[in-house]
Amino acid sequence: MTDLLAGVEAAAGLAVHGADAVDRAAATSTRAALVAAGVPGRLAGKDPTLWGPAAQAGAKSRLGWLDTHRRSRELLPQLAELAAELADLDHVVLAGMGGSSLAAEVIARTTGRPLTVLDTTDPGQVRAALADRLERTVVVVASKSGSTVETDSHRRAYWQAFLDAGMTEAEAARHFVVVTDPGSPLEETAAEMGVVVIHADPEVGGRYSALTAFGLVPAALAGVEVTALLDDAEALAGSLDRDRDNPALALGAALAAAATDGRDRVVLVSDGTGIDGLGDWAEQLIAESTGKTGLGILPVVVESPGAPGASGAGVLTVTYGGALPPDAVPGGGCVPDLAVNGPLGAHFLAWKYAVAVAAVALGVDPFDQPDVAGAKRTTERVLAEGAPAQPPSSTEGAIEVYAPAGAPADLAGALRWLLDQVPGDGYLAVTAYLDRLADADAARLRPLLARATAAPVTFGWGPRFLHSTGQYHKGGPAVGAHLQVTGAVTDDLPVPGRPYSFAELQAAQAAGDRQALADRGRPVLRLHLTERAAGLAQLLDVAGRTLT
């Protein structure tokens, strides 16, 4: 790892420490090549040819994020008026997936404002949200395409819940705000419901939409002063066409230099200085933008600077925060290779610019996500036809083991086998199709398994990660091994107006994900918890005691 004192590049309150040292450590300077090609000015000028002929048409209509912070100011009077009109509805629920929810969650966590993010198909988690202060709830239904199955299911469940609570349709409509692109199917549905619609910026893709209506509407309703986010992005924007004094360029060049020099795993960790949860947002941005055609940068979000897997061979460790003195060691843990510090609005713009720059160097289209659509089609097929019946390889306590052919059938043996499937340049992905609130202990699997292997270990909640790292899992380098954890449902919930329940949808998504990975030759081990609390305790015990 590099020394943070090796250099800092800053503008408009955003500072990037260590980027020059990372670039110099590579065989050739990525930054010099980017500058020689005129990338900073071309990107700031929205040049759609930067990523090659195949990406040009898509890029032409997807570069609005470079100045959407200016257009978003037009929303501010409407947001202020809406917040005042709905002041009595103080429980804000955001129903959205991936780019439609991750930024708003970071904004709310960083500013300490309450926001319930519903990005799950787990019936227990959905049912708990429906039971929480229903009469004081406003639901922000957010979907760029307007056809996201999870979000449509949440909308249907809340509409039915409001009617079942005795509201008229007109009264129920007051409890919804829809955010979507102009002309989407959701806009038509919203008109039929009689609910407020706020248009998103159609020239900004989902994972680049932090400073559009997708990030700003739920945050404003939750009480955040969103003008500051736009101000911070505006201040940084003036540096984006520069060859020097451009921290976003420094970050992007460092990411690309490391990735092309054997460090294509980027550990993201908060330094504890005021930016909360940015790693989860950046994870989607990096993985979905770069993980395709067998290439990509793997983001690994860890719990703290001292957590297992926070550093190591082949890893670029990046801390983020609001303010970090150059000589500080964050949290008393590892010294990072890069430290990115500044206000949240500037972070959003800088990371988007940096990932777009890294994609130029890597030669990938940062604006498409071909394998996400494929996984959705697999889920639809499973919903229509059902998943193939498969008996467990073994049952131990509250865990059913579904091991692939050739793997040991017992729990500890199957886990050891899976760790052995990770190549030297690979990673282990743990994905849990569970309730991320009631089953929160599942996230403890990541550090436990990271202690048992030298490989990076990631963790994702299903189906949330399908709209994030799922693209990298299927389209990135074929070096991942996958542990999928599912759980029994004791109290299912129907999806109103659909021939399936939330549990059936969740099971279809898990089965579709397994199938999509298996079709690409990725090793997959599924563990099914027949009783969730007991099964989790058992699994954590095995992971912590037997494997390490």
N, C-alpha and C positions, 0 to 999 in steps of 0.2 A: 504493500500500500504506500501511497505517496504522503508527503508532508503537507498539511494544510497551509503552512507558511510559504509554500512554493509559489504562490501567486493568487491574486484575486482580480476578478473582472466585475465591474459594477456599473449600474445605471438605474436611475429612478428608484433607488432604495432596494433593488434586487442585486444580490452579490453571489457570485459563483467562485468558490475557493477550490484550487487544485486542478483546474481544467487544463492549463498549459502543461503541467507535469504529466498528466495522462496522455495528452497528445504527443509530447516529446518521447514518451516511453515506447510508442508504436514504431514499427519499422520505417514508416514514412508519415509525414504530417498530414493528417486528414484535413485539418483546418486550412493549411496552405492550399491544398487542392480545391477546397470549397471556395476559398476566396479567389483563387485564380480563375475559377469557372464563373465568378460573379454571382454566386448563390445568394449571399445576403441581400443584395439589391434586387435580384430577380424574384426572390421569395417575397420580400416586402412589397414588390410591385405586382404580386399575384400572377407570376408566370406559370402557366399550366404545363409547360414543356419540361419542367425540371425532372420529372420522374419517368420520362420516356414516352414514346408514341402511344403505347397501349393504355397508359394512365391519363393521357392528355384530356380526353373528353370528360371523364369523371372529375378530374382535378379542376377543370374550368368552372364547374358549378359547385365546388366544394371548398373554395378558398376564402369564403366570407368571414371566417373566424379571425382573419388578420385585422379586421376593423369592425367586427360586429359590436364591440363595446361602444362604438359611436352610435350606431343605429339603435342599440338597446336603450339609449337614453329616451327615445320616444315612448318607451313603455312606462317610464317612471310616473307620470301623472295618473295613468290608468291603474298602476299598481297601488299608488297611494289611495286612490278613490276606492278601489276594491277592498283593500285592507280595512278602510274605515267602515265600509258597508257590512263587512263580515266580522267586525270586531267581536261580536258575541260568540263566534265560532272559533274558540281558542285552541282546539285540538286539530292540528294540521296533519293530514295523512297524505303522503306522496305515493301514488300508485304508478310506478314506472320501472323500467329495466335498463341496466347499463348506463348509457349516456344520458338517459332521461331521469336518472335519480342520483348517480354517484356524486356529481358536483354539488348538488343541493345538500346532500348529506354532509359533505366536507364543510360547506359554508355554515350550516347549522351547528355542527360540532365545534368548529373553530370559534364561532361567536357565542356559543353557549345557549343557543335558542332551541326550544323543543320542537322536534320534527319526527313523526313516525314514518319511516320508509318501509313500504310494503313492496318487496321485490321477491316474493316467494310464492310457491304453489303448495307449501306445506299447510294442510288444513288446520292444524293446531295453531299456527302462527296467524293465519288469516282469521280464524274464529276469535282469537284473543284481540285482534285489532278491531273487529266488528263490535266486540263487547265493551270497548273502552270509550266512554263518554260520547256515545253515538249522537245524542241530541246536540252536542257542542262541536261536532266534527265537520270540517270542510275537507273534501277529497279532491286533491289535484290529480287528475288523470292525464298522464304525460306519455305521449307516444309520437315519435316523428312520423313513422309510416302510417300510424293509425290502425294497424292490424296486429299489434303485439298480443299474443294469446294470453299471456299472464295478466297484462294490464286490462284487457277486455274482460277477463274473468273477475278481476277485482272490482271493476266498474259494475258488473252485473250483480255481484254479491252485495255491494254497498247499496245499490238502488233497491234491491229486494229488502234489505235490512231496514232501510228508511221507510219503505211502504209497510213492512210488517210492524214497525213501531207506531203506525197510525198516521203517518204523514200522507198528505195528498201528493200527487205527482208534482204539482207546482211547488209545494213546500220542500219536497225532496230535491228538486232541481236547484234550489238555492244552496244546497250543501255540496255542489260540484263546481269545479273550475277545470276546463279542458285546455291543455296545451298541446298543439299539434301543428303540422305544416298546413299551409293553405291547400284546400282541395282534397285532403286526406279522407278516407272512409270515416275516421273518428269525428271529423268536423261535421259530416252529414248526420252521424248518430247524435252528436251533441245538439244539433238543431232540432232533431226529433224529440230529444229530452227537454229542450228549452233551457239549457245551461249556458253559462258564460264560456266563450271561447277566446283564448289569447293565442295569436299566431306566433309560431317560432320562425326563426330566420331560415328560409328554404335553401340558402347557399352555405349552410353550415351542417356538417355531418354530426351524428349523435355524440360521438366521443369527443368532438371538438366544441360542444355546445354549452360549455360551462357558463359563459357570459351572455347567453341568449335567454329567452323566456323559460327554457327548461331549468336553468339554475336559479334564475331571478324570481320567478313567480312563487314557488313554494317558500323560498327564503324570505321574500318580502311578507308573505302571509304569516310566517312564523315570527316576524318582528325584526328581521335583519335590516339594517340600513345599507341597502345594496348599492347606493350611489358610490360609496367608497371603493367597491370592487371595480367599477367602471373607471373611476378616477385613477386607480393604481395601474390598471391595464393601459389607459391612455398615456400615462406618464412614461411607461416602458416602451410603448409603440414607436416612439421617436428614435429609438436606438436600433431598430431591427434591420435597417438597411446599411448599417455600418460594418466595416471590416474589423474595427477595433472598438473597445468600449461597448461591446455587445454581449452581455452575459448569456443571452439565449443562444447565440451562435457558439459561444464557448462551451455551453452545456451540450448542445447537439453534436459538435465536433468531437468532444470527449466521449460521448456515448458511442459514436460511430468508430472512433479510433480504437477504443477498447474492444468493441465487438469484432472488428476485423483483425484484431491482434490476439484473439483467443479468449477474451473476457466478455463473452456475450450473455452473461448472467448478471443482472443489475439488482443488487440488494437495496431496497428502499426502507428507510427507517427514520422515524421522527426523532429529532434531537430534543424534544420536550420544550421548545421555546415558542409555543403558541399556535402552530398550524397542526390541526388534529385530523388525521384520517386522509391526508393528501395521497398517501401511498396507494390506497385502494382505488382512487381516481386515476392516478398515473399508471397503475397496473393495467387497467383497460386500455388507456391511451397507447402505451408502449406495446403491449402484446397484440392487440387487434390491429394496430397500424403496421407493425413490422413482421408479424408471424405468418408468413405465407410463402408459397413456392419453395418450401424447404429451408427458408432463411428466417432470421428474426432475432430479436433481443428478448430474453426471458426475464420478466420482472419477478422478484421474490420479495414479498412484503414480510418483514420480521417484526417481532413484538417490541424490541428494544435494542440499543447498540450492543449490549452484551449477550443477546440471544444466540442460541446455536444457529450456525449458518450465516451469521451476520458478516462474516469475512471468510476468506480462504482462497485457494488457488483457483484461477479462472473466474474470479468474482470481482465485480466493480461495486464497491460499497458507496452508496450515496445517502447522505443525511439531508433532511429538509426541515426548515423551521422559520420562525419569524425573525430571530436575531441571534446570531452566534458569533462571539468574539473569535478572531482568527486563531487564537492560541488555546481555545477551549477543546476539551475532550468530552463530547456529548454523553451525558449520563454516566460518565466514568467507564464507558465501554471501549470499543475499538475506535481507532482513529480512522475516519473515512477517507476514501480516495477523493471524493467530491463532497462539498457541502453547499447547498443551495438555500439561501436565506433572504427573506423579504416579505412584503405584504401579499395576502392571498390572491388578490386580483392580478398582480404581476406574476405570481407563480403560475396561474392558469395560462396566461399568454405565453410565458417563457417556455413552459414544458411543451405546449403544442408546437411552437416554433422549433424547439430543439428536436422533437420527434420527427417533424417534417424534414428537417435538415439531415438527421441520421438516415432517414429513408432514402434521400438522394444518394448518400454515400453507399448504402447497402444495395441500391438498385431495386427497391420494392415500391409498390403503390401504397401510400399511407392512407388512402381513403376508401378502399374496398374491404370487404370481409366475406370472401366467397364461401368459406367453410362454415360460417355461422348459418347461412341460409340452408346449406346441406343438412346440418344437424336438425334444423327446424322441420325439414321435409321428412327426415327419419322419424321424428317424434309424431308427426301427423300420421305416418303409416302405422306406427305402433298403436296409436289411439284407435285407428280404424280397424286394424286386424288383430290387435292384441300381441303381447310379447310371447315368444316361444316358451313353453313350460320347461323348466330346468330344475331338477332336484338338487338340493345342496350337497356339496362334497362331504360335509360333516356338520354336525351341530354340537357346539360346546357352550354349555350354560345358556346365555341369552343371545348368542351369536350364531347365525348360520353362515358357513363359509362356502362361497361359490368360486372355487379355484379353477383356472383354465386347465386344459389337458396338459399333462406332464408336470404339474405343480403338486406339491404335497397337499393333502386334504386337511391336515390339522391347522389350527389358527396360527400358532407360532411358526410352524414350518412354512405355511403359505406366505406369511409376512416376510420371513427371511428370504424365501424364493423371490418375492417381488423386489426386495432390495438388491438382490443379485442380478436382476434384469436391467438395472440402471447402468449404462456404459460409463466409461470414465468421463466423457464429455456430456453426460445426460443429467436428468433430473427426475425427481419423484413428485407427482402431483396428487394431493389428497383432496377429494371432493366429497362433500357431505350433503346429501339430499335430506335434510333434517330441518328442524325449527331453530333458526340461528339465535333465538332468545332463550327458549326453554332448554335447548340442547347445546348451549354455548360452550360446554366443556369439550365438544368435539374439536374445537380449534386448538386445544392443547396437544393434539396429535402432531401438529407441525413441528414444534420444538423437540418433542420426544423422539420422533423419527429422524430429525436432523442430527440428533446425538448418535444415532445408530448408523449413519452413512456419511461419507464425505461429500456426497452429491447435494446440490440445492434441493430443498423441499418446499413446495408451495402448498397453500391451503385455499380452498374456495367453497362457498356455499352454493348448492344447486337450487334452482336453476340460475341464480345470480351470475355465476361465473360463465355460463354459456354465452352471455352477452358481453363477456370480458376476455378472460384468458382462453375461453373455448376455441377461439380462432387459432391461437398459437398451438394449442394441443393437437389440432388436426392438420393445420397448414404449415406449422413451423418445422424445425429440424426433427427428424424421426428418432429422437433420443429420449423420449419420456416413458416412464412407467407410471401406472395409474392405480390408485387405491380409491375405490368408490364405496362409500358408507351410506346405506339406506336404513329406514326404520319402519317398524310396524305402525299402522294408524289405528287408533282405538275409537276415534270419534270423527268420522268423515264429514265433509261438507259439500253439498251439491253446487255445481256451477249453474245458476239459473239460466234457463233457455238453452242449455247445452246437454248433449246426451252423455256427459261424463261428469265425474266429481273432481274435486281438487286432488284427492288421493290418487285417482286414476290418471289425472294429468301429470302429477308429480312422478308416478311410477313410469309413465310413458316417456317422460323426459329423461329419466335415469336410464331406461332401457335403450332409448334412442342414442344417448351419449355413449353407452357401452358399445353398441353396434357400430357407431361411426368410428370409434377408436379401434375396434377389432378389425374393421374393414381396412384400416390403414396399417395394420400390423403392430399396433401398440399393445404391450402386455397390460391386462386389466384384471385386478382382483376385486371382487365384490364381497363386502361383509354386510349382512343384514341383521339389524338389531331386532330381535323378536320382542324385547321389552327395552325401551330406549335407555332409561336411567341405568338399569343394571348392565345392559350391554355396553354402554359407554364406559362405565366404571371398569368392567372386565377388559375392554380393549385398551384403555389407558394403562391398566396394570401390566398387561402383556407387553405393550410397546415400551413401557418404562423399565420393567424388571427383566423381561426375558431377552429383549433384543439388544440391550446396551451392556 
